[in-house]
Amino acid sequence: MDTSLSIIIVNYRSWYHLRHCLQSLLSGPDSFEIIVVDNHSEDGLFDEFKTEFPSVLFLKSESNLGFGAGCHLGVKVATKEYLLFLNPDTIASKDSILAMLTFISTNKDFGIVSCRQHE
């Protein structure tokens, strides 16, 4: 399946959670465009994560703009048809993401799709 999906994650000092989130998204054969917008964490870990996850596009905000504006920064550089916004503490199932992507791409009357959260 063509994974025409950009995943945008806004981070603020959530590196521990972000590492697990990115590992869940990058595991397996399917690949997505992943964009992490760091909301001015200023804790010295930005470059470390850029090195650890070279397939992820990392953007650094010059100030903490909040979640909405951080998402907007990610949207500006996203290149895929569909957008998925995640918090850095999300462990995402690729099957769930692909199911949502399949649904939205075959049901053009829908503009927003979500899924249930499992604990």
Secondary structure, DSSP 8 states (H G I E B T S, - for coil): ----EEEEEEESS-HHHHHHHHHHHHSSS---EEEEEE----SS-HHHHHHH-TTSEEEE-SS---HHHHHHHHHHH--SSEEEEE-TT----HHHHHHHHHHHHH-TT-S--------
